[in-house]
Amino acid sequence: MLKTFSIGGVHPHENKLSAHQPIIKAEIPAKAVILLGQHIGAPAKPVVAKGDVVKVGTKIAEPGGFVSAAIHSSVSGKVAKIDSIVDASGYAKPAIFIDVEGDEWEESIDRSDTLVKTCGLTAEEIIKKITDAGIVGMGGACFPTQVKLCPPPAFKAECVVINAVECEPYLTADHQLMLEHAEEIMVGVTILMKAVKVNKAFIGIENNKPDAIQLMTKTAAAYPGIEVVPLKVKYPQGGEKQLLDAIIKRQVASGALPISTGAVVQNVGTAFAVYQAVQKNKPLVERVVTVTGKSLAKPSNFLARIGTPVKQLVEACGGLPEDSGKIISGGPMMGKALVNMDVPTAKGTSGILIMNDKEAKRGEIQTCIRCAKCVNACPMGLEPFLLAQLAGHGLFESMEKERIMDCIECGSCQFTCPSNRPILDYCRLGKSKVGAMIRARQAKK
């Protein structure tokens, strides 16, 4: 029997329009705009200035704190300016603008396709390489990878769990990455196991990707300690807490870290990036991005340089359809609507979804009928209707007591609501306000 998580969940239409589309190398942009805050934590600090010449792989910003990540140039050329640009959040954020000239890479980067299986580095040396390469979680949260690999002394890792679920509708980047780079991913997983000093790893894949399950299982046979776990299709199985519940049957307590279960969770794209960083000396300068939509001429999977404008990738798929209603960074459940197409891709850009007018239009908001569908759907065991009501009345202290910080913003509540209530919007608002309250309290201590 296929495994899955135990509380809540929904089944949105999958709409994997770009499934089995080979990964295409996107054209290098004429100007790359590289954000300084592409990760959870403190933004990186620039180490270049206007007029500096950079190559692909040149470090252009260093971590701004313990929870932060280095940033490297994804192009070669000249730094035009350090300025602000609107990112996927809709707010202006600092970025480094680079005018592209040619495609010259740092000499230390191994650009060959030769598989390098053996890693003779120690755990500490591996973590340093990952830190220097600016690797972050590629599933969307963008947590600096080196921080996850160095858990607090009170916790001990027992296994590595690889998130290859890709439960968000429309997105196919991870699926295609597994089909084209299974061996490199496996080496990346063994490196992660060595970094946290464990001898067991699980790779969770939903059974709507039977070809990936078959290939990864066959490939894993040559790598001791790695087990591929087929999972029942259910959203949001890609959430860390839901994935751990499904695979190792351990629950993360309210307010606790996933490492409290003994597992270090990493995205499958992160495992591939770790392979490239450790075995090929390649920093995180490009990633696979799904560009998709029902009206798009050619939904595709691109290997795009970080800092490529969204507009360029959409044009490579045939251009923006006439009936476009919204452009989403990410998928339809957790993604954010973009304010324009000049937004640059970042390390966490897993997909660009073009929604048509019909899909993008929200239904008319009606009175809550207390049907409790949102309660049944919530994978965190919360009461979304209550949280939304509290947010609407500005009762943020009460929201904290009702565990709003446990909300993973998956959107299952809003998806299942028959009254079309913007429950997720209210929960995001409340979570933001409560988070600010908690930080202010901690600052006073």
N, C-alpha and C positions, 0 to 999 in steps of 0.2 A: 504493500500500500504506500502511495506517495505521501511524503511528509508535507506539512504546512503548519502555520502558526495557529494558536488556539483561540484568540479573541478577535472578533470583528472581521473586517475585510469586505471588499466589494469585487465585482467582476465587470469593469468597463470594457467596451469594445476594444479589441487589441489594435486594429488598424495599422499593422506593421507593413506599411506600403513599400518601404525600402528594404525589406528583408531580402537577403541574398544578392543585393546590389554590391558588386566588388568595391573595395575602398579605392577611391580616385584621389590622386594627389591634386589638391587645389592649387590654382595659380598663386604665385607669390604676390602679395599686394604691392601697389606702388608706394603706399605709406602705411607703416604698421603703427598701431596705437596700443601700447602695452601698459595695462593698468597696474598700479602699484599695490592694489588690494584685491588679489585674486584668490584669497584664502581666508579662512576664519582666523581671527586674531589681529595683531597689529599690522598695519600696512608696511610694506618694505620701504627702505630708505634708499634713494638714488645714489649711485656711486659714479655716475657719468654726468656730464654737463653739455649744454648746447655746443655743437661743433665737434664733439667727440666722434671718432670713427669706430664702429663696432662690427664684429663678425657674427655669424650664427653661432650661438653658444656663449658669447661674451656675457659675463655677469654685469648687469646694469643696475641692480638694486640688491641690497643685503637685508636679511631679516631684521625687523624692527622690534623684536622681543623674543621671548622664549617660544610663544605660540605665534609663529610667523614663518615665512618662507622666502628664500632667495628667488630672484627673477632674472631671467637671461634673455638676451635679444634673440628673436626668432628669425631675424633677417640680417643682412649685411648692408651697411650704409652709414649715414651720418645722422646724429641726434639733432633734430630740428628744433625741439623745445621740450620743456617739461611744463605741462599745463593741465587743465581739467577737461574731462569729457563725460557726457552722460552715459552711465553703464546700464546693465540690465535691471538694476534696481529703480532706475528713473531719476537718480540723483547724480549730480556732477561729482566725479572722483578724480584724483590726481593720476596722471599717466605720462609715459615717456613716448614722444612722437618721433619716429625714425623715418627719414627719407631713404628709400631702398635703392641701392646701387649694386647690381650683380647678385651673386649668391655664394659668398665666400664663408667657409666654415672654419671654426677653430681647429687647429691641426690635431689636437688631442682627442677629437671625437672620431671613433671608428664607424664609418658610414657603410661598411660592407654588410652583406646579408648573411655572412657566415655565422652559424650558431655557435655560441661560446657557452658550453655547459658547465665547466668546472669553475668554481669560485673558491680561491684559497684564502680569502680575507677573513679576519676575525669579525665577530658580531659588532664590535665597536667601529672597525674600519668600514663595514657595510653601512652602518648608520651615518657615519661621517660623509660617505659618498652620496647617500640619499639626501642628506641635508644640503650638501654643496650643489646638488642638481636641482634643488627646489621642487621636489616631488610632493604633491598634495593628493588628497582623496579625489579620485576622478569621477565619483558617482554623483557629484553635485554639492556635497557639504564642504569639500575643499579643506579638510582638516590637515594641517602639516603632518606628513607621514612620519617624520622622525620623532615627533612627540608621541604618537601612538606606539611607536616601537620602544619607547622608554617609559613604561608605566610606573606609577608611584611605588615605592618600596613595599607598601602594604599589600600589593597585588602581585600575583605570579601567573604568568601566561602558561597555559596548558596546551593550547592549540591555536592555529591560524584558521580563520574562516574567510573564504573568498566569496565576495558577493558578485555572482555572474547572473543575477536574476533578471535584471532589466525589465521590471514589472510595469514601468510607466508606458502607457499606450504610445504608439507611433515610433518610439525610439528603437533603433537597431544597431547602434554603434558597437556595443559590447558583443552582441551576437556575431556580427561580421568579423570583429577582432579575433574572437575565438576560432572562427573557421579559417582565418588566414594566418594566425600566429600562435597556434596551440603550443608548440614546443617552447617558444620564448616565454609564454605565460607560465608554463610549468617550471622553467628555470627560475623565473621571477618568484614563484611561490616557494621554491626550495631556499632561495636567498632570504625571503621574509622569515621562513622557519628558522634559518640559521641566526638571523638577527635577533629573534626573541627567544632563541634557545629551546625550541620545541621540536618534536619529531612526528607531529601529526598535523595534517591540514585537510580541511573539507572545502570543496568547491560546490556551492549551491547553484543549480540551474533549473529554471522552470521547464516543465515538459512540453511547452509550446515551441521548444527549440531542440527537437529530437536529434537533428544532425550534429548540433554542438555537443549534446550529451554523449552521443556515440563517439565522436572524434576525441573529445577531452578524456573520456573514460579509457579509450584505447591508448592515448598518449600518456596518461597518468600511470599506466601499468609499468612503465620503465622508471618511475620516480617513487621510491619507497616513502610510505607515509601519507601519500596524497590520495584522497578518496573523493570521487565525484558523486554528489548527492542530488538525484532528480527530485524536483519539488512540484507539488500540485500548483496550478496557476491560480493565484489569488493576490490581489492588490491590497496593501502595499508590502509585499513580501521582501522588497529590497531595503526596507527600513532595518537598521542594525538590530534593534530589539526583536523585531518580528523574525528576522533571519536566524538569530540565535535560538529563539523559541522553536522554530521549525527544525533546525539541524541538530542542535545538542540538547534540546528540551530543557533549557535553563532560562529563567526570566530575570530581566534586569529590574531591580527594585527602583521605586520612585526616587529620583534624584541621584541615583548611582550611575557609575560609568559601565559601559559594556565589558571592560576588562574585569569587573567584579565577578563575572561568570567564568573567568579563566580563558576567555577567547580574545584574540586580537583580530578585528574585522578589517579587511581591505577590499577595495573594489578590484575587479578583474583588470580594468584598465590601468589601475595603479600597479598591479603585479607586472604588467608589461612594461610600464614606465620604469619600474625598479630594475628590471632586467637590463633595459637600455642604459640606465644610469650607472649601474655597477659593472656590467660586462662590456659596455661600449663607450663609457665616459660621456654619455649624451644627456644634457640637461633637458628639462621639460620645456620644449620649445614648439611642439606641435601635438595635436591630438585628433582622434576620429570624431567627427561631428555629423550627425544625421540631419539632413535638410529635407523636410517632408510636408505633406499636406494633400488633401483630396483633390484640390484644383491645380496643384503644381504639375507642370509638364513632365518632369522627370525627378521623382524623389530619389535621393542619392545619399551615399556615405562618403564623406570627404576626409582626407588627412590634411587638416588645415593648420597653417602656422598661427600661433597665438598672436592676437592683435589684428587678424584679418577682419575687415568690416563685414557685418552680416549681409549687407547689400550685395557684395561680390559673390558670396556663396549662393544667394537666392538667384542671382542672374545666371550662375552656372547651371542652375536647374531649369532654365527657360524663362526666368523673370517672374516678377510678382503678378499673379493672376488678377484679372479685373474684379473678380468677386471677393477679393481678400477683405476680411473683417478685422483680423488681429494677427500680429506676428508675436509668437511666444518663444521666449528663450527657455528651453527645456521641453517638457511634455505638457499635456492638457490638464493633468491633475495637480502638479506642484509647480509648474512653470510660471514665469512672470511675463506679462505683456510688455513689449518694447515700445518706447515712445517714438523711436525713429530707426532707420536701417543703417545709421552710421555707427551704432553700438559695436564695439570690437569684441571678437571672440576671446574667451579667457580660458584658464586651465579647467574650469568647471563647466564649460559649455558643451553639454552632451548632445544637444539638438536644437534645431530651429524649426518651429512648427508654424505653417501658414494656415490659419483657420479661415474658412470662407464665411460670408455674411451670416448664413443660416446657423452654422456652428457657433459663431462668436456671440450671437445675440442671446442674452440671458432671458429666461422666462420671467413673467410678471411676478413680483414678490407678493405672497399672500400670507395670511395669518398662520402662525404655527398651530397645528392641530394636535400636538402632543402625541404623535404616533409612535415616537421613540425609535424610528428607523435609524436616526443618527447615532443613538446610543448603542444599538445593536451593531452598527457598522464600525464604530470607533475601535481601532486596534489597540488603543491604550487604556480602554475601560473608563473613559471620561464621559461626561454628560454634555455634549456639544451645544444642545439647545439652551442649557442653563448658562454655559460660558458665554454664548453669544448675547444672551439677554443681559448678563452682568456687564459685558463690554459696552453694550448700547446705552447703559445707564451710568457708565463711568465708574463702576464699582470694582476697581482693580485690586483692592485688598482682598475682597471676597474671591476674585478670580485666582489669586495666589493660593488661597486655602482650598480651592477646588482643583488644584494641581494643573493650572494652565501651562506651567513650564514643562509638563510631561507631553504636551501636544507636539506631534511630529509634523504638523501642517500638511498631512497627506491629502486632505480634501475629500476623504470618504464620506464625511458627514454631509457636506454640501452636495456631493454627487447623488446621494440617496434621498435628499429632502424633496418630498412631493410638493412643498409650498415654495420652492425656489428661493429659500432664504439664504442670504450671503453669510452662512455660518463660518466658513473658513476666513473670510475677510475680517469678521469680528474677532475670531480667535487669534489671527495674526496681529491685529491691533492690540488686543489685550496682552498677548505674550510679549510684544515689544515694550509696552508700558510697564508690565510687571518686571521684566528683565532689567529695565532702567532703574526701577525702585530697588531691586536687589543689589545692583552694582553701587547705587548711591549709599545704601546701608553698609556695604562692605568697605567702601572708601572712608567711612567715618571711624571704622575700627582701628 
